[in-house]
Amino acid sequence: MLVRRSAPGENTEDSHPGNWRGRAARSGLGGRAARAAADALALSLAMLIATLLRHDGDFSHVDLTGLLVLASLGAVVHTAAGLQFGLYTGRWSYGCFEEIAALVKTAALTTPLLFILDTLLGRLVPRSAIIASGLITLVIAAGIRYTVRLARDQRLRPSAEHGARIVVVGAGEGAAQVVRAMLRSPSSPYVPVALLDDDPAKRSLQIMGVPVAGTRHALPEVVRRYRADVVLIAIPSAGAELMRTLTELAEPLNVEVKVVPPVVELFGRTVSVDDIRPVSHADLLGRRETEIDVAAIAGYLQGRRVLVTGAGGSIGSELCRQLAQFHPERLVMLDRDESGLHAVQLSLDGRGLLDDRNLVVADIRDQQRLDEVFAEHKPQVVFHAAALKHLTLLEMHPSEALKTNIVGTYQILQTALKHGVDRLVNISTDKAADPISVLGYSKRITERLTAAADAATKGTFCSVRFGNVLGSRGSVLTAFAAQVEAGGPITVTDPEVERYFMTVQEAVRLVIQAGALHSDGEVLVLDMGDPVRIADVARRFADAAEQHIQIVYTGLRPGEKLSEVLLGPGETDQRPNHPLISQTPVPPLDGSVLSMLDPTAPRGELTAFLRWLTESPALQTKVRVNGNGRRARNLIPRQPQYTVRPIRPR
């Protein structure tokens, strides 16, 4: 290793790597001193110009000595006032609006003070020149800042020869943020050349020199005129319908189509170049802007102890990521899948060391383990997302739906009541609305059990119902992508089958909002927009594939519907608290009825009994349970009780 020796008398302090902060501080101090000196010179020049204007340009009438004295005093006063208003303290970036506002305040204070000083010193310059000099100083100083900032922006501007030429659809705040980000990064792979916006008020708008060249319908012409390579949809609030429309407009133009993230993914931060990404199927199917009451959410989450079951799953992991934004005192993540827990911790802290007591490996079927977890962590808010969710598998194995979805949820409710949980949100599904499948029966029963638990507590226990979540494990998009990668075919059950879709971010955002609502044993149903034909989704995948992909129709499977519904018979669409959340009452079902469930009963009889439980009134007796003809009496006590021992396999 070669080490440079310092010359005799040479100061090597700044060459030491540890002194970079000192160098930066001295550099910043020097820059602020230069700004103050430039403003002082601007004031002197302004006073000279104003005096000459007062004397009609006759230099012989100018008292240079008096002018020099007053300009010197003005420089001191202007600098002192600028320090007072933060103009030279490095509070703002050079040439920003906040700095210009401070410059105006400084000029407004300096001008009357100079007027007073001039009077005390015997009128060194005409009074009208002092007033005019304040305005001229402001113009010169602001002009210097604008020129410097413009020069900096030009240096940072990426070269049009090296970056992809991009037409930005949208000229709102999101588009302005991404255009500025692209034009202030020399390494940006994109160079914006034109904007499109349907708002007539923006027809003459320019953002950093990039003009609005027309509406969305002018996209083909604008792409050809500006020789664009990429079309960027920069509307964070754009819904799925608008995304599909704009994508279809761009398809025949032989350009890449990219987007910025939706509002729910930004969490209030500004859009950057790194956020630009290709259009996903989730953008085309489930993208909507959702408004939430941040204050209400923070009110029941901030500083509280929160527990999430099923934290390693698609819904549970996104719940954990979004809940962390509200700074709970403790976020306890429970799952029986240790790999899922590792993944969610890694996404939260970037370490994934599995060394946090808030990561809990447990099975909701194990009542003793649940008691241990609740006793240790003392949660105040619980989000219950743990469940078996694959419809076809549960049709073949209904006993597993009983043990996990029903008994597991009942035990979570029992434990939450025992340990004084204030608020519990049970994650349900649209399959629970007018159910015809084991999955639907089991989730409808959990809605009724949750309603019964709500009646037994002063807190709020509710269920939240929604449909298919895009991008979750086992979702239709994941299946179609795997089938395309394997060369096809894409399998669809029926040409007319349709489903509701929403992104996992939107679903979780509304689940958290639903948890803040007051609910009396209700199920909260999320508005999912219009249903989407699965055949159309499959066709998009097939069209986007590089090779020919066949679409094969296989027929509906047992328990499947042609079209899902979000509300069952007798359920009304009432939205008293949020425009995207319906609240409908649920008839409670006391947990003691579970004592009559036998996991070893024949599959058909067990499925029939689950179906009966979804439809039964609050009180019922004499029900056939298994092949032995055993009957039950007094299934529902007059007063709700939660002491029934859970049924385990014999």
C-alpha positions in Angstrom: 0.0 0.0 0.0 1.4 3.4 -1.0 1.0 6.2 1.5 1.5 9.8 0.4 3.7 11.8 2.7 2.6 15.3 3.5 4.9 18.1 2.5 6.5 20.1 5.3 4.0 22.6 6.8 1.1 21.1 4.8 -2.2 20.8 6.6 -3.4 17.2 6.3 -6.5 17.6 8.4 -9.0 17.7 5.6 -7.4 14.7 3.8 -8.3 12.4 6.7 -11.5 10.4 5.9 -12.9 11.1 9.3 -13.1 14.8 8.6 -15.6 14.7 5.8 -18.2 16.3 8.1 -15.9 19.1 8.8 -15.2 19.7 5.1 -19.0 19.5 4.3 -19.7 22.0 7.1 -17.0 24.4 5.9 -18.3 24.0 2.3 -21.9 24.8 3.4 -20.7 27.8 5.5 -18.7 29.1 2.5 -21.8 28.7 0.3 -24.0 30.6 2.7 -21.4 33.4 3.0 -21.3 33.6 -0.8 -25.1 34.0 -0.9 -24.9 36.8 1.7 -22.2 38.5 -0.2 -24.1 38.2 -3.5 -27.2 39.7 -1.8 -25.1 42.6 -0.4 -23.7 43.3 -3.9 -27.3 43.1 -5.3 -28.4 45.7 -2.7 -25.5 48.1 -3.5 -26.2 47.7 -7.3 -29.9 48.3 -6.7 -29.3 51.5 -4.7 -27.0 52.8 -7.5 -29.7 52.0 -10.1 -32.5 53.5 -8.1 -30.5 56.7 -7.5 -29.6 57.1 -11.1 -33.2 56.6 -12.1 -34.2 59.3 -9.5 -31.7 61.7 -11.2 -32.7 60.7 -14.8 -29.4 59.0 -15.3 -27.3 62.0 -14.5 -24.3 60.5 -12.7 -23.0 64.0 -11.6 -25.9 64.3 -9.1 -25.0 61.0 -7.4 -23.3 61.3 -4.0 -21.0 58.3 -4.3 -19.5 58.6 -0.8 -23.0 58.7 0.8 -24.2 55.9 -1.5 -21.2 53.8 -0.5 -21.8 54.4 3.3 -25.5 53.6 3.1 -24.8 50.6 0.9 -22.3 49.3 3.5 -24.8 49.7 6.3 -27.5 48.2 4.1 -25.3 45.1 3.6 -25.0 44.6 7.3 -28.7 45.1 8.0 -29.7 42.8 5.1 -27.3 40.1 6.3 -28.6 40.4 9.9 -32.2 40.3 8.8 -31.5 37.3 6.5 -30.0 35.4 9.3 -33.0 36.2 11.4 -35.4 34.8 8.8 -33.2 31.7 8.0 -32.0 33.0 4.6 -28.3 32.2 5.3 -28.6 29.3 7.8 -28.9 26.4 5.3 -32.6 25.9 6.3 -33.8 25.5 2.7 -32.3 24.4 -0.7 -31.1 27.2 -2.9 -33.8 28.9 -5.0 -36.8 27.1 -3.5 -40.1 28.8 -2.8 -39.4 28.9 1.0 -36.1 30.7 0.4 -37.7 33.2 -1.9 -40.3 33.9 0.8 -37.5 34.5 3.4 -35.9 36.8 0.8 -39.1 38.9 0.6 -39.3 39.1 4.4 -35.7 40.2 4.6 -36.2 42.9 2.0 -39.4 44.1 3.7 -37.5 44.6 7.0 -34.3 46.0 5.4 -36.0 48.8 3.4 -37.6 50.7 6.3 -34.5 50.3 8.5 -32.4 51.8 5.7 -35.0 54.6 5.4 -34.5 55.4 9.1 -30.7 55.2 8.9 -30.6 57.5 5.9 -32.8 60.0 7.8 -30.5 59.9 10.8 -27.4 60.3 8.6 -28.7 63.3 6.8 -30.3 61.9 3.6 -27.3 60.3 1.9 -29.5 59.2 -1.0 -33.0 60.2 -2.2 -35.7 58.6 -0.2 -37.5 57.4 -3.3 -34.3 55.6 -4.3 -34.3 53.6 -1.0 -37.9 52.4 -1.5 -37.1 51.5 -5.1 -33.9 49.8 -4.2 -35.8 47.3 -2.0 -37.8 46.1 -5.0 -34.8 46.1 -7.3 -32.8 44.1 -4.7 -35.5 41.5 -4.5 -35.6 41.1 -8.3 -31.8 40.9 -8.7 -31.4 38.4 -5.7 -34.3 36.2 -6.9 -33.0 36.4 -10.5 -29.5 35.2 -9.3 -31.1 32.3 -7.5 -33.3 31.3 -10.4 -30.3 31.4 -12.8 -28.1 29.3 -10.5 -30.9 26.8 -10.0 -31.7 26.6 -13.7 -28.0 26.0 -14.4 -27.9 23.2 -11.8 -31.0 21.6 -13.3 -29.5 21.7 -16.7 -26.4 20.0 -15.5 -28.5 17.3 -13.8 -30.7 16.8 -16.8 -30.2 13.4 -18.4 -29.1 13.2 -22.1 -31.9 12.6 -24.6 -29.5 10.4 -26.6 -28.9 8.0 -23.7 -32.3 7.8 -22.1 -35.6 6.4 -23.3 -37.9 9.1 -24.6 -41.1 9.0 -22.5 -44.6 10.4 -22.8 -46.2 10.9 -19.4 -49.9 10.5 -19.2 -51.2 12.8 -16.4 -50.1 16.3 -15.4 -51.1 16.3 -11.8 -49.0 16.2 -8.7 -47.9 12.6 -9.2 -46.7 13.3 -12.7 -44.9 16.5 -11.6 -43.1 14.5 -8.9 -41.9 11.9 -11.3 -41.0 14.4 -14.1 -38.8 16.4 -11.6 -37.2 13.1 -10.4 -36.3 12.1 -14.0 -35.0 15.5 -15.0 -32.9 16.0 -11.8 -31.0 12.7 -12.1 -28.1 12.5 -14.7 -28.3 8.7 -14.5 -32.1 8.5 -15.1 -32.9 6.0 -17.8 -35.9 8.1 -18.9 -36.2 11.5 -20.5 -39.7 13.0 -20.5 -40.6 14.7 -23.8 -44.3 15.4 -23.5 -47.3 15.2 -21.1 -50.9 14.3 -21.8 -53.9 15.4 -19.6 -57.6 15.6 -20.2 -58.0 18.7 -18.0 -58.6 21.7 -20.4 -57.1 24.0 -17.7 -53.7 22.3 -18.2 -53.4 22.6 -22.0 -50.7 25.3 -21.8 -49.0 23.8 -18.8 -45.3 23.0 -18.7 -43.4 21.0 -16.0 -39.7 21.8 -16.1 -40.0 22.6 -19.8 -42.0 19.5 -20.6 -45.2 20.6 -22.3 -48.7 19.2 -22.2 -49.2 18.1 -25.8 -52.8 17.0 -25.7 -55.4 14.7 -24.1 -55.1 10.9 -23.8 -56.8 10.6 -27.3 -53.8 12.3 -28.8 -51.4 9.6 -27.6 -50.7 8.0 -31.0 -49.9 11.4 -32.6 -47.8 12.5 -29.7 -45.8 9.3 -29.6 -45.0 9.6 -33.3 -44.2 13.4 -33.1 -41.8 13.0 -30.2 -40.4 9.6 -31.2 -41.3 8.2 -27.8 -40.1 4.8 -26.6 -42.2 4.6 -23.4 -45.6 5.7 -22.2 -45.8 6.3 -18.5 -49.1 6.3 -16.7 -48.3 8.7 -13.9 -51.7 8.8 -12.1 -51.3 7.2 -8.7 -55.1 7.4 -8.2 -56.0 5.8 -11.5 -58.5 2.9 -11.2 -58.4 -0.4 -13.0 -60.8 0.8 -15.7 -58.6 3.8 -16.6 -55.5 1.7 -16.6 -57.1 -0.8 -19.1 -58.2 2.1 -21.3 -54.8 3.7 -21.4 -53.0 0.4 -21.9 -55.3 -0.5 -24.9 -54.6 2.9 -26.4 -50.9 2.3 -26.2 -50.9 -1.3 -27.4 -50.7 -0.7 -31.2 -48.0 2.0 -30.9 -45.1 -0.4 -30.3 -44.0 1.3 -27.1 -43.4 0.1 -23.6 -46.1 0.9 -21.1 -45.1 1.7 -17.5 -46.8 3.0 -14.4 -46.2 4.6 -11.1 -47.5 2.8 -7.9 -51.0 3.4 -6.8 -51.8 5.6 -3.8 -52.1 2.6 -1.4 -48.4 1.6 -2.1 -47.0 5.0 -1.7 -48.0 5.6 2.0 -47.9 9.3 1.4 -44.4 9.6 0.1 -43.4 11.2 -3.2 -43.0 9.3 -6.5 -39.4 8.6 -7.6 -37.7 7.2 -10.7 -37.2 3.9 -8.9 -41.0 3.5 -8.6 -41.5 3.3 -12.3 -42.4 -0.3 -13.3 -44.2 -2.2 -16.0 -48.0 -2.5 -15.9 -49.0 -5.6 -13.9 -52.2 -7.6 -14.2 -53.1 -6.3 -10.7 -53.0 -2.8 -12.1 -55.5 -3.8 -14.8 -57.8 -5.7 -12.5 -57.9 -4.4 -9.0 -56.4 -1.0 -8.8 -58.5 1.7 -7.1 -57.9 4.7 -4.9 -59.0 4.1 -1.3 -59.5 6.9 1.2 -58.8 6.1 4.8 -59.3 8.0 8.0 -55.7 8.0 9.2 -56.6 9.7 12.5 -59.2 7.0 13.4 -56.8 4.2 12.5 -53.9 5.7 14.5 -56.3 6.1 17.4 -56.8 2.4 17.8 -53.4 1.2 16.7 -50.8 3.7 17.7 -49.1 2.7 21.0 -51.3 -0.4 21.3 -50.3 -4.1 21.4 -51.4 -5.7 18.2 -51.4 -9.4 17.3 -51.9 -10.9 13.8 -52.6 -14.5 13.3 -51.6 -16.1 10.0 -48.9 -13.4 9.8 -46.8 -15.4 7.3 -49.6 -15.6 4.7 -50.4 -13.1 1.9 -53.0 -11.1 3.8 -51.3 -11.5 7.2 -47.8 -10.4 6.0 -49.3 -7.3 4.2 -51.3 -6.6 7.4 -48.1 -6.6 9.4 -46.3 -4.3 6.9 -49.2 -1.7 6.9 -49.8 -2.0 10.6 -46.1 -1.1 11.3 -46.8 2.2 9.6 -49.0 3.2 12.5 -46.3 2.6 15.2 -48.0 0.1 17.5 -46.3 -0.5 20.9 -45.8 -4.1 19.9 -46.6 -6.0 16.7 -46.9 -9.8 17.5 -46.8 -12.0 14.4 -48.2 -15.5 14.9 -48.1 -18.3 12.4 -47.4 -22.0 12.3 -45.2 -21.6 9.2 -41.8 -20.5 10.3 -40.6 -19.7 6.8 -43.6 -17.3 6.4 -42.6 -15.6 9.6 -39.0 -15.3 8.4 -40.2 -13.7 5.1 -42.4 -11.1 6.9 -39.7 -10.2 9.4 -37.2 -9.8 6.5 -39.7 -7.5 4.7 -40.1 -5.4 7.8 -36.6 -4.9 9.2 -34.4 -6.2 6.4 -32.6 -8.6 8.7 -34.8 -11.7 9.2 -32.7 -13.0 12.1 -35.8 -14.7 13.8 -34.5 -13.4 17.2 -37.6 -11.3 18.1 -40.0 -12.6 20.8 -42.8 -10.9 18.8 -42.4 -13.7 16.2 -44.6 -16.5 17.5 -44.7 -20.0 16.1 -48.1 -21.4 17.1 -51.1 -23.3 15.8 -54.5 -21.8 16.4 -55.8 -25.4 16.9 -53.7 -25.5 20.1 -55.7 -23.8 22.9 -53.0 -24.2 25.5 -50.5 -22.5 23.3 -52.8 -19.7 22.5 -53.3 -19.0 26.2 -49.5 -18.9 26.6 -49.1 -16.4 23.8 -52.0 -14.1 24.9 -50.7 -14.2 28.5 -47.2 -13.2 27.5 -48.0 -10.5 25.0 -51.4 -9.2 26.3 -52.7 -8.0 22.9 -55.3 -5.3 22.8 -56.1 -5.6 19.1 -56.2 -8.8 17.2 -56.4 -9.4 13.4 -57.3 -13.0 12.7 -56.1 -13.9 9.3 -55.1 -17.6 9.9 -57.3 -20.0 7.8 -57.4 -22.7 5.2 -58.6 -21.0 2.0 -58.5 -23.4 -1.0 -62.0 -24.3 -1.9 -61.5 -27.5 -3.8 -59.2 -29.1 -1.1 -61.6 -28.3 1.6 -64.4 -29.9 -0.4 -62.4 -33.1 -0.1 -61.3 -32.6 3.5 -64.1 -30.8 5.4 -62.8 -32.0 8.7 -59.7 -29.7 8.2 -62.0 -26.7 7.6 -63.8 -27.6 10.8 -60.6 -27.9 12.9 -58.8 -24.8 11.5 -61.4 -22.4 10.3 -64.1 -23.1 12.8 -62.6 -24.5 16.0 -59.4 -22.5 15.5 -61.4 -19.2 15.1 -63.6 -20.2 18.1 -60.5 -20.7 20.2 -59.1 -17.3 19.1 -62.4 -15.7 20.1 -62.4 -17.6 23.4 -58.8 -16.6 24.2 -59.4 -13.0 23.2 -62.4 -12.7 25.5 -60.5 -14.4 28.4 -57.6 -12.0 28.1 -59.6 -8.8 27.6 -58.9 -8.0 24.0 -60.5 -4.6 23.1 -60.9 -5.1 19.3 -60.8 -8.2 17.1 -61.1 -8.3 13.3 -61.9 -11.7 11.8 -60.9 -12.0 8.1 -63.7 -13.6 6.1 -64.4 -14.1 2.4 -67.1 -13.5 -0.2 -67.6 -17.3 -0.2 -69.5 -16.8 3.1 -72.2 -14.9 1.3 -75.0 -17.4 0.4 -72.4 -20.2 0.7 -72.5 -23.5 -1.2 -69.0 -24.8 -0.4 -67.2 -26.1 2.7 -65.0 -23.0 2.7 -68.0 -20.8 2.5 -69.8 -22.7 5.3 -66.8 -22.6 7.6 -66.3 -18.8 7.1 -70.0 -18.0 7.5 -69.9 -19.9 10.8 -66.9 -17.9 11.9 -68.8 -14.7 11.1 -71.7 -15.9 13.4 -69.3 -17.0 16.2 -67.6 -13.6 16.0 -71.0 -11.8 16.3 -71.8 -13.9 19.4 -68.4 -13.0 20.9 -69.1 -9.3 20.2 -72.3 -9.6 22.2 -70.3 -10.9 25.2 -67.8 -8.1 25.3 -67.7 -4.3 25.8 -65.1 -4.2 23.0 -65.7 -4.5 19.2 -65.5 -7.9 17.5 -66.3 -7.9 13.8 -65.7 -9.8 10.6 -64.5 -8.3 7.3 -65.6 -10.0 4.0 -63.9 -9.6 0.6 -63.1 -11.6 -2.5 -60.1 -12.7 -4.4 -56.8 -11.0 -3.6 -54.5 -10.4 -6.6 -51.0 -11.8 -6.2 -51.7 -13.9 -3.1 -50.4 -17.4 -2.9 -52.6 -19.7 -5.0 -54.4 -16.8 -6.7 -55.6 -17.1 -10.3 -52.9 -14.7 -11.5 -50.2 -16.9 -9.9 -51.7 -20.0 -11.5 -52.0 -18.4 -14.9 -48.4 -17.1 -14.8 -47.1 -20.6 -14.0 -49.2 -22.2 -16.8 -47.9 -19.7 -19.3 -44.3 -20.3 -18.2 -44.8 -24.0 -18.6 -46.0 -23.4 -22.2 -49.8 -23.8 -21.5 -52.5 -24.5 -21.7 -54.3 -21.9 -19.4 -57.2 -23.7 -17.7 -60.4 -21.8 -16.9 -63.4 -23.5 -15.4 -66.2 -21.8 -17.5 -66.2 -19.1 -20.2 -68.8 -17.1 -18.1 -67.2 -17.4 -14.7 -66.5 -14.1 -13.0 -64.9 -13.0 -9.7 -64.3 -9.9 -7.7 -60.7 -8.8 -7.4 -58.7 -6.4 -5.4 -55.0 -5.9 -4.7 -53.7 -7.1 -1.4 -52.6 -3.6 -0.5 -56.1 -2.2 -1.1 -57.8 -5.1 0.8 -55.5 -4.8 3.8 -55.9 -1.0 3.8 -59.7 -1.4 4.0 -59.4 -4.1 6.6 -57.5 -1.8 8.9 -60.0 1.0 8.2 -62.9 -1.4 9.0 -61.2 -2.2 12.3 -61.7 1.4 13.3 -65.4 1.4 12.7 -68.0 0.9 15.4 -69.7 -2.4 14.8 -72.4 -4.3 16.8 -71.9 -7.9 15.7 -71.8 -7.0 12.1 -69.9 -8.3 9.1 -68.1 -5.5 7.2 -68.2 -6.1 3.4 -65.6 -4.3 1.3 -66.7 -2.8 -2.0 -64.7 -4.5 -4.7 -66.0 -2.7 -7.7 -67.3 -4.7 -10.7 -66.6 -8.5 -11.1 -64.1 -9.5 -13.8 -64.6 -12.4 -16.3 -61.8 -14.9 -15.7 -61.8 -15.8 -19.4 -60.8 -12.2 -20.1 -57.9 -12.4 -17.7 -56.7 -15.6 -19.2 -56.9 -14.0 -22.7 -54.6 -11.2 -21.5 -52.1 -13.7 -20.3 -52.2 -15.6 -23.5 -51.9 -12.5 -25.7 -48.9 -11.3 -23.6 -47.0 -14.6 -24.0 -44.2 -15.0 -26.5 -45.5 -18.2 -27.8 -49.1 -19.4 -28.6 -50.9 -20.4 -25.5 -54.2 -22.3 -25.6 -57.1 -21.7 -23.2 -58.9 -24.8 -22.1 -62.3 -24.8 -20.2 -62.6 -27.5 -17.6 -66.0 -27.0 -16.1 -67.0 -25.8 -12.6 -65.8 -27.8 -9.7 -67.9 -28.9 -6.7 -68.6 -25.9 -4.4 -67.8 -23.3 -7.1 -70.3 -20.6 -8.3 -70.5 -19.1 -11.7 -70.6 -15.6 -10.1 -69.8 -14.7 -6.5 -71.8 -12.3 -4.4 -70.7 -10.0 -1.6 -74.1 -10.0 0.2 -76.3 -13.0 1.0 -80.1 -13.2 1.1 -81.5 -10.7 3.5 -78.2 -8.8 3.8 -78.5 -5.1 3.0 -75.9 -2.7 1.6 -75.7 -0.1 4.3 -72.6 2.2 4.4 -73.1 4.5 7.4 -69.4 5.1 8.1 -67.3 4.6 5.0 -68.2 4.7 1.2 -66.4 1.5 0.5 -67.5 -0.6 3.5 -71.0 -2.1 3.9 -72.1 -3.1 7.4 -74.7 -5.8 7.7 -76.0 -7.6 10.8 -75.0 -11.3 11.5 -77.2 -13.7 13.5 -75.0 -14.9 16.4 -74.1 -18.5 16.9 -73.1 -19.6 20.3 -69.9 -21.6 20.5 -71.5 -24.5 22.5 -72.9 -25.8 19.2 -69.4 -26.9 18.3 -69.6 -29.6 20.9 -71.9 -31.5 18.5 -69.4 -31.4 15.6 -67.6 -34.7 15.0 -64.5 -34.5 12.8 -64.6 -38.2 12.2 -68.1 -38.2 10.7 -68.5 -39.1 7.1 -67.6 -36.3 4.7 -71.1 -35.9 3.3 -72.7 -35.7 6.8 -70.1 -33.3 8.1 -70.6 -31.0 5.1 -74.4 -31.2 5.5 -74.1 -30.3 9.2 -71.8 -27.3 8.4 -74.4 -26.2 5.9 -77.1 -26.4 8.5 -75.1 -24.3 10.9 -74.9 -21.5 8.4 -78.7 -21.3 8.1 -79.8 -22.3 11.6 -81.5 -19.7 13.9 -80.0 -18.7 17.1 -81.7 -21.5 19.1 -82.0 -25.1 17.8 -82.3 -28.6 19.3 -82.4 -32.2 18.1 -79.9 -32.3 15.2 -78.5 -35.5 13.6 -74.7 -35.4 14.0 -73.3 -38.7 12.7 -74.1 -42.2 11.5 -74.9 -43.3 15.0 -77.9 -41.1 15.2 -76.7 -39.3 18.3 -78.9 -36.2 19.0 -78.2 -33.0 20.8 -80.3 -31.1 23.4 -80.1 -27.5 24.6 -77.4 -26.6 22.1 -77.7 -22.9 22.8 -77.7 -21.7 26.5 -80.0 -18.7 27.3 -77.0 -16.7 28.3 -73.9 -16.7 26.1 -71.2 -18.9 27.6 -67.7 -19.6 26.3 -66.6 -22.5 28.3 -67.2 -25.4 25.9 -64.1 -27.5 25.4 -62.9 -27.6 21.8 -63.5 -30.9 19.9 -60.4 -32.8 18.9 -60.3 -35.8 16.6 -61.0 -39.2 18.2 
